[in-house]
Amino acid sequence: MVSEAPPFWWQKAGWQAWLLSPFSLLYGKVAGRRMRTAKRASVPVPVICIGNFTVGGAGKTPTAIAVARAALARGMKPGFLSRGYGGTLDVTTLVDAQHHRAADVGDEPLLLAREAVTVISRRRVEGAHRLVKEGVDLIIMDDGFQSARLTLDYALVVIDTVRGIGNGHLVPGGPVRAPLAEQMRQMTGLLKVGKGHAADPLVRQAAKAAKPVFVAAITPQEPEDFRGKRVLAYAGIADPAKFYRTVEALGGDIVLSRSFPDHHHFSDDEIDDLLKDARRENLQLVTTAKDAVRLNGHHGRAEELLWNSQVIEIDMAFDDPNAASTIIETAVANCRVRLLRDNGRSSL
């Protein structure tokens, strides 16, 4: 979890990264070999994987939602496949946004389930077959690029242009999940999010490798009467600073901020502190949609905190309005080729 990860991951490589480099080298060898040699199962519908190069968030979930909305607009029936990180259920489960809590299935699957059929499964292949059984004609995997047990028809890697790949070192010396050369080889397309420059070297590499590069921005939905409001902003996501920048861009005046680990479940004491601090300074509480779904149905005073919090909903907007459709069309075409090849092998 990035917010619990050492800050040096996101700074220029220093002595800590170099001290850990032997372990990073070993980790990279194992992760690279796994990506190269993993046996991948085939399912009878197109599979799009939304991943990223590093541990932690880069906008995968809003990207997955944007692709699903484009599929729905085309008359398709997309379904989301998630590992259910942060939830306790370890059986393949069809997520019910009205019934399940974040403690059961994780926060991201609850956001996804508001949009389309969503299945969580620690066993991706089993989860994919469950989605096919539910009648979906397009599977969108939220994360799992490096560890996919499924044959992917499109691997879209999302990169944040402010943080990029941090210090560029592999875990544990940095946030990179597998050797970049292997990740770049298996990637179908790159999506850069934001207006920073930290992703520029990777964008050039992708362009050199003739991989399509898409551009998008996170667009927050502006709440009514928000500009100039004095707020206490709190977030338990991979990059809380990104949320605080969003709040400021919407015109909120952040007097206090509180950052928590990614996928964090708030304790009663933490909830009490947030409510007290907001009342003492006469501040509007403001948080993310991911934090809101974690508070919903939570124990203790969580409902009170949620009731008193303004939730900032976000969308992923592609610069090219046809980008998501292009990704879907490519995945469908790649799936067709894959199924023909599989049928050819089975008839031999």
C-alpha positions as CSV (number, residue, x, y, z in Angstrom):
1,M,0.0,0.0,0.0
2,V,1.6,3.2,-1.2
3,S,0.5,5.5,1.6
4,E,2.2,3.1,4.0
5,A,5.2,2.8,1.8
6,P,8.4,4.7,2.5
7,P,8.4,8.3,1.2
8,F,11.8,7.7,-0.5
9,W,9.9,5.5,-3.1
10,W,8.6,8.8,-4.6
11,Q,11.8,10.8,-4.3
12,K,15.0,10.8,-6.4
13,A,16.8,7.5,-5.6
14,G,18.9,7.9,-2.5
15,W,21.0,5.6,-0.3
16,Q,17.9,3.6,0.9
17,A,17.0,2.6,-2.7
18,W,20.6,1.7,-3.5
19,L,21.0,-0.2,-0.2
20,L,17.9,-2.3,-1.1
21,S,19.0,-2.8,-4.7
22,P,20.1,-6.4,-4.3
23,F,16.7,-7.3,-3.1
24,S,15.1,-5.3,-5.9
25,L,17.2,-7.2,-8.4
26,L,16.0,-10.5,-7.0
27,Y,12.4,-9.3,-6.9
28,G,12.7,-8.1,-10.5
29,K,14.0,-11.5,-11.7
30,V,11.2,-13.4,-10.1
31,A,8.5,-10.9,-11.2
32,G,9.9,-10.7,-14.7
33,R,10.1,-14.5,-15.1
34,R,6.5,-14.8,-13.8
35,M,5.2,-12.3,-16.4
36,R,7.2,-14.0,-19.2
37,T,6.4,-17.6,-18.5
38,A,2.9,-17.7,-16.7
39,K,0.5,-20.1,-18.1
40,R,-2.6,-18.0,-19.0
41,A,-6.2,-19.3,-19.3
42,S,-8.4,-18.3,-22.2
43,V,-12.0,-17.2,-21.8
44,P,-14.6,-16.8,-24.6
45,V,-15.0,-13.0,-24.3
46,P,-12.5,-10.1,-24.7
47,V,-10.5,-9.2,-21.6
48,I,-9.2,-5.7,-21.0
49,C,-6.8,-5.2,-18.1
50,I,-6.3,-1.8,-16.5
51,G,-3.0,-1.9,-14.7
52,N,0.0,0.3,-13.8
53,F,3.7,0.0,-13.6
54,T,3.9,0.7,-9.9
55,V,2.4,-0.3,-6.6
56,G,-0.5,1.9,-5.7
57,G,-3.0,4.1,-7.4
58,A,-2.7,5.9,-10.7
59,G,-6.3,6.2,-11.7
60,K,-7.1,2.6,-12.6
61,T,-10.6,2.5,-11.2
62,P,-12.0,5.6,-12.9
63,T,-10.3,4.4,-16.1
64,A,-12.1,1.0,-15.8
65,I,-15.4,2.8,-15.2
66,A,-14.8,5.1,-18.3
67,V,-14.1,2.0,-20.5
68,A,-17.2,0.3,-19.1
69,R,-19.4,3.3,-19.9
70,A,-18.1,3.3,-23.4
71,A,-18.9,-0.4,-23.8
72,L,-22.4,0.2,-22.4
73,A,-22.9,3.0,-25.0
74,R,-22.0,0.5,-27.7
75,G,-24.7,-1.9,-26.5
76,M,-22.3,-4.3,-24.8
77,K,-22.7,-5.9,-21.4
78,P,-19.3,-5.3,-19.6
79,G,-18.4,-6.8,-16.3
80,F,-15.6,-5.9,-13.8
81,L,-13.2,-8.4,-12.4
82,S,-11.4,-7.4,-9.2
83,R,-9.3,-9.1,-6.6
84,G,-11.4,-7.4,-3.9
85,Y,-8.3,-5.9,-2.2
86,G,-9.1,-4.7,1.4
87,G,-12.1,-7.1,1.7
88,T,-12.3,-10.2,3.8
89,L,-14.3,-12.5,1.5
90,D,-12.0,-15.0,-0.1
91,V,-14.6,-16.8,-2.3
92,T,-15.6,-15.8,-5.8
93,T,-18.5,-13.3,-5.1
94,L,-20.9,-11.4,-7.3
95,V,-20.8,-7.9,-5.7
96,D,-24.2,-6.4,-4.6
97,A,-23.6,-2.7,-4.0
98,Q,-26.8,-2.6,-1.8
99,H,-25.9,-5.6,0.3
100,H,-22.1,-5.8,0.6
101,R,-19.8,-3.6,2.7
102,A,-16.3,-2.5,1.8
103,A,-15.1,-4.6,4.7
104,D,-16.4,-7.7,2.8
105,V,-15.5,-7.0,-0.8
106,G,-13.2,-4.0,-0.8
107,D,-13.9,-0.3,-1.6
108,E,-13.1,-0.3,-5.4
109,P,-15.5,-3.2,-6.2
110,L,-18.4,-1.3,-4.6
111,L,-17.6,1.7,-6.8
112,L,-17.4,-0.6,-9.9
113,A,-20.7,-2.4,-9.0
114,R,-22.6,0.9,-9.3
115,E,-21.7,0.8,-13.0
116,A,-21.8,-2.8,-14.1
117,V,-21.8,-6.5,-13.0
118,T,-18.8,-6.9,-10.7
119,V,-17.2,-10.1,-9.4
120,I,-14.4,-10.3,-6.9
121,S,-12.1,-13.3,-6.8
122,R,-8.6,-14.1,-5.6
123,R,-8.7,-16.7,-8.4
124,R,-9.0,-14.5,-11.5
125,V,-9.8,-17.4,-13.9
126,E,-12.6,-18.6,-11.7
127,G,-13.9,-15.0,-11.4
128,A,-13.7,-14.5,-15.2
129,H,-15.8,-17.7,-15.8
130,R,-18.4,-16.4,-13.3
131,L,-18.7,-13.2,-15.3
132,V,-19.2,-15.2,-18.5
133,K,-21.9,-17.1,-16.7
134,E,-23.5,-13.8,-15.8
135,G,-23.7,-13.0,-19.5
136,V,-21.1,-10.4,-19.9
137,D,-19.5,-9.9,-23.3
138,L,-16.5,-7.9,-22.2
139,I,-14.4,-8.4,-19.0
140,I,-12.6,-5.3,-17.6
141,M,-9.9,-6.3,-15.0
142,D,-9.2,-3.6,-12.4
143,D,-5.4,-4.3,-11.8
144,G,-3.6,-7.6,-12.2
145,F,-1.4,-6.7,-15.1
146,Q,1.7,-8.2,-13.7
147,S,0.1,-11.3,-12.1
148,A,-2.7,-12.0,-14.7
149,R,-3.7,-15.7,-14.9
150,L,-5.8,-14.8,-17.9
151,T,-4.9,-14.2,-21.5
152,L,-5.3,-10.4,-22.0
153,D,-6.7,-9.0,-25.2
154,Y,-5.7,-5.4,-24.2
155,A,-3.4,-4.4,-21.4
156,L,-3.8,-0.6,-20.8
157,V,-1.2,0.7,-18.3
158,V,-2.2,3.9,-16.5
159,I,0.5,6.3,-15.4
160,D,0.2,9.4,-13.3
161,T,2.2,12.3,-14.8
162,V,3.0,13.9,-11.5
163,R,4.5,10.9,-9.6
164,G,5.4,8.8,-12.6
165,I,7.3,5.7,-11.5
166,G,8.8,7.3,-8.4
167,N,12.5,6.6,-8.0
168,G,12.4,4.0,-10.8
169,H,13.6,1.1,-8.5
170,L,11.8,-2.2,-8.1
171,V,10.1,-3.3,-4.9
172,P,11.4,-3.0,-2.1
173,G,13.8,-0.2,-3.1
174,G,11.0,1.5,-5.1
175,P,7.4,1.2,-6.2
176,V,8.0,-0.6,-9.6
177,R,6.3,-4.0,-9.7
178,A,8.3,-5.8,-12.4
179,P,11.2,-4.9,-14.8
180,L,10.0,-2.1,-17.0
181,A,11.3,-3.7,-20.2
182,E,9.0,-6.7,-19.6
183,Q,6.0,-4.6,-18.6
184,M,6.5,-2.4,-21.7
185,R,6.7,-5.5,-23.9
186,Q,3.4,-6.9,-22.6
187,M,1.6,-3.6,-22.5
188,T,-0.8,-2.9,-25.4
189,G,-1.3,0.8,-24.8
190,L,-0.3,3.6,-22.3
191,L,-2.7,6.1,-20.7
192,K,-1.0,9.1,-19.2
193,V,-3.2,11.0,-16.7
194,G,-2.7,14.6,-15.8
195,K,-0.5,17.4,-17.0
196,G,2.9,16.7,-15.3
197,H,6.1,15.6,-16.9
198,A,7.2,12.6,-14.7
199,A,5.9,10.1,-17.3
200,D,7.6,11.7,-20.3
201,P,10.5,9.2,-20.6
202,L,8.0,6.2,-20.5
203,V,5.7,7.9,-23.1
204,R,8.8,8.3,-25.4
205,Q,9.6,4.6,-24.8
206,A,6.1,3.5,-25.6
207,A,6.0,5.6,-28.8
208,K,9.3,4.1,-29.9
209,A,7.9,0.7,-29.4
210,A,4.9,1.7,-31.6
211,K,2.5,1.4,-28.6
212,P,-0.5,3.8,-28.7
213,V,-0.4,6.6,-26.0
214,F,-3.7,8.0,-24.8
215,V,-4.1,11.1,-22.7
216,A,-6.7,11.7,-20.0
217,A,-7.5,13.8,-17.0
218,I,-9.4,13.2,-13.8
219,T,-12.3,15.6,-13.8
220,P,-14.1,16.1,-10.5
221,Q,-17.8,16.8,-10.2
222,E,-18.0,20.3,-8.6
223,P,-20.3,20.3,-5.6
224,E,-22.7,23.2,-5.2
225,D,-21.5,26.3,-3.3
226,F,-18.0,24.8,-2.8
227,R,-15.8,27.7,-3.9
228,G,-14.2,29.5,-1.0
229,K,-15.5,27.0,1.6
230,R,-13.1,26.2,4.5
231,V,-12.6,22.5,4.6
232,L,-11.1,19.6,6.5
233,A,-10.0,17.2,3.7
234,Y,-9.4,13.6,4.6
235,A,-8.5,10.6,2.4
236,G,-7.4,7.0,2.7
237,I,-6.2,6.4,-0.8
238,A,-2.8,5.6,-2.4
239,D,-2.0,9.3,-3.1
240,P,-3.9,11.7,-0.8
241,A,-2.0,14.7,-2.2
242,K,-3.7,14.2,-5.5
243,F,-7.1,14.4,-3.8
244,Y,-6.0,17.6,-2.0
245,R,-5.0,19.2,-5.3
246,T,-8.4,18.3,-6.7
247,V,-10.2,20.0,-3.7
248,E,-8.1,23.1,-4.2
249,A,-8.8,23.1,-7.9
250,L,-12.5,23.1,-7.1
251,G,-11.9,26.2,-5.0
252,G,-12.0,24.6,-1.5
253,D,-9.8,26.2,1.1
254,I,-8.0,23.3,2.9
255,V,-7.5,24.5,6.5
256,L,-6.8,21.0,7.8
257,S,-6.0,17.7,6.0
258,R,-5.8,14.1,7.4
259,S,-4.1,11.3,5.4
260,F,-4.7,7.6,6.0
261,P,-3.3,4.4,4.4
262,D,-4.9,3.2,1.2
263,H,-8.1,1.1,1.7
264,H,-8.1,2.3,5.4
265,H,-11.0,1.3,7.7
266,F,-11.5,4.2,10.1
267,S,-11.5,3.5,13.9
268,D,-14.0,5.1,16.2
269,D,-11.2,7.3,17.7
270,E,-10.2,8.5,14.2
271,I,-13.8,9.3,13.3
272,D,-14.2,11.1,16.6
273,D,-11.1,13.2,16.0
274,L,-12.3,14.2,12.5
275,L,-15.7,15.2,13.7
276,K,-14.2,17.2,16.7
277,D,-11.6,19.0,14.6
278,A,-14.2,20.0,12.0
279,R,-16.6,21.3,14.6
280,R,-13.8,23.2,16.5
281,E,-12.6,25.0,13.4
282,N,-16.1,25.2,11.8
283,L,-14.9,23.3,8.7
284,Q,-16.8,21.3,6.1
285,L,-15.5,17.7,6.0
286,V,-14.7,16.6,2.5
287,T,-13.5,13.2,1.3
288,T,-13.3,10.8,-1.7
289,A,-15.9,8.4,-3.1
290,K,-13.6,5.5,-2.1
291,D,-13.6,6.6,1.5
292,A,-17.4,7.2,1.4
293,V,-18.1,3.6,0.4
294,R,-15.9,2.4,3.2
295,L,-17.8,4.5,5.8
296,N,-21.1,3.3,4.5
297,G,-22.4,0.4,6.7
298,H,-19.3,0.7,8.9
299,H,-19.5,0.4,12.7
300,G,-19.8,3.1,15.3
301,R,-20.0,6.7,14.3
302,A,-19.1,6.1,10.6
303,E,-22.6,7.0,9.5
304,E,-22.3,10.4,11.3
305,L,-19.0,11.1,9.6
306,L,-20.4,10.2,6.2
307,W,-23.5,12.3,6.8
308,N,-21.3,15.3,7.6
309,S,-18.9,14.8,4.7
310,Q,-19.1,16.2,1.2
311,V,-18.0,13.5,-1.2
312,I,-16.1,14.5,-4.3
313,E,-17.0,12.2,-7.2
314,I,-14.5,12.0,-10.1
315,D,-14.6,10.9,-13.7
316,M,-11.8,10.0,-16.1
317,A,-12.1,12.0,-19.3
318,F,-10.0,11.0,-22.3
319,D,-8.7,13.9,-24.5
320,D,-9.8,11.9,-27.5
321,P,-13.5,11.1,-27.1
322,N,-13.0,7.9,-29.2
323,A,-10.1,6.5,-27.2
324,A,-12.2,4.1,-25.0
325,S,-14.0,2.8,-28.1
326,T,-10.7,2.3,-29.9
327,I,-9.4,0.3,-26.9
328,I,-12.6,-1.9,-26.9
329,E,-12.5,-2.4,-30.7
330,T,-8.8,-3.5,-30.5
331,A,-9.6,-5.9,-27.6
332,V,-12.6,-7.4,-29.5
333,A,-10.4,-7.9,-32.7
334,N,-7.6,-9.5,-30.6
335,C,-10.0,-11.8,-28.9
336,R,-11.4,-12.9,-32.2
337,V,-7.9,-13.8,-33.4
338,R,-7.2,-15.6,-30.0
339,L,-10.3,-17.7,-30.2
340,L,-9.7,-18.7,-33.8
341,R,-6.1,-19.7,-32.8
342,D,-7.4,-21.7,-29.8
343,N,-10.0,-23.4,-32.0
344,G,-7.3,-24.3,-34.5
345,R,-5.2,-25.9,-31.8
346,S,-8.1,-27.9,-30.4
347,S,-8.9,-29.3,-33.8
348,L,-5.4,-30.5,-34.4
